[in-house]
Amino acid sequence: MQELFGPLSMRALEDDRYVRQTEGYLPKANVAFVDEIFKANSAILNTLLTVLNERLFDNGTNREQVPLLCLVSPLLKVACHCLLSPALRQDRTSACLCLIQPLKL
């Protein structure tokens, strides 16, 4: 999770707080590229669902606004993960996946 949302703050952990350092990571991004998004585990998919639907990120006890305008995620294998993933099945109106076949040169 730290690759997307930032590493845990060691200083906050010393104070018994579970907070991520989000500067330079997805919660502070305007545009993001996430490779093979559907290979992520359910915890990441659930967090991404909140980020994409509500533009919010739960960081410890705080709920931060996410300035995300666009998230791009290419897929190497074509699959119907929108219907299969429990994280995306919760809100069918938000799960929109356009599958475009790559050009053959």
N, C-alpha and C positions, 0 to 999 in steps of 0.2 A: 504493500500500500504506500510505502514511503516514496516509491518512484513516481507516483501520480500526485499524492496529496502532501508530500513533504515529510521529513524526518521528525521523530518525536523530540521535543525540547527536553534536554537533560536537566536544565535548571527547574523547569516546571515539575518534572518527575520528583526532584528532591523536595518539592513543596506538596507532594501527593496530588499533582494535577496532571491529567493526560491531555497534553496540548501538542499540536503539530506546528512546526515552523513552515508556514505556507508560502512565504515570499519566494517567487521564482517557480512555483508549482501550479498545478491546475486550478486550485481555488482562487488564485490571483490573476489567471490568464484571461485574455480577451479572445484568443484563438488557440485551439489545441489540436494536436495530432496524436491520436492514441492508436497504436498498431494492434491489430487483431483483438479488438475489444471483447469479443465473445469468448475468448480463451481465458478471461479473467474469472476469478472465483466469485461466489455469490456476495461476499462482503463488499468487494469492489463494485460489482454491478449494482447493488442496492445503494451504495453511496453515490455512484454516477447517476442513478435514477433521480435522486434528490437534487443533485447538481443540475442536471439537464431540465427537469420539470420545474423546479422552484427557484433555481439559481441561488441555492443556499447550501452551505457546508457547515456541518456540525463539528466544531473544533473545541473539544472539551465541553465546558458548560455553555459556551458561546455559539450562536448561530450566525455565521458570517455571510454577507452578500457576495455572490460570485459574479464578476463582470463578463462572464463568458458569452460571446456572440456566436461562435461557430466551433463545432467539434467535428473533426474528420477522422474516420477510422476505416482504412481499407481492410478487406477480407480476402484471403487467398483461396479459401474454400467457400463455395456457395452453399448456404444452409438456411433453413427457416428457424433461426434462433429466436426471432421475435415471439413466436408462439410457444417455443419450448422453454425459454428461460423464465423461471419463477419471478425473478426480479423485474423483468419487463412485462410479465403477464398481469401485474397488479394494476397497471393503468394502460389499457390498450390504446388510448388516444395519443399517448406520448411516444409509443414505440413505432417509429417509422424508419424502415430500412430500405434503401434503394440499392438494388443489386445491379451493377453494370458490368457486363462481361469485358475483360481487358481486350485491347486491340491486339490483333496478331500481325506482327510486322514481318 
